[in-house]
Amino acid sequence: MIARFEGLARALIPALVVAVGAFAAADVAGQQKIVLKASDVHPLGHPTVVAVENIGKKLEKATNGRLSVQMYASMQLGGEKEAIEQAQVGAIQFARVSVGALGPVIDELNGLHGDWSSSHA
């Protein structure tokens, strides 16, 4: 089980490095305002969209407006596969996707991989 979490951490590190780099660059640039892009396949008003919008409001308040989130709902930036690809290259910072869509990207989340011999004991 620990090996699966280590694999997940390895898969997420590039995204974290990009995010930290963006924040560090903003600090060097003199506290400029940063707008983080968020994507969701669901329409405005859907609970997952509202949750990300609320994160954006709290982030904006906590940073005195320096950081904010722009939500692109209703597949405006594409479906889940496209959102994952855009997050991988840093084009968007939040890709609210289902775990199933991450299976092809993060092997540890794919239920068809792994040792199933002990799960039926």
Secondary structure, 3 states (H helix, E strand, C coil): CHHHHHHHHHHHHHHHHHHHHHHHHHHHCCCCCEEEEEECCCCCCCHHHHHHHHHHHHHHHHCCCCEEEEEECCCCCCCHHHHHHHHHCCCCCEECCCHHHHCCCCHHHCCCCCCCCCCCC
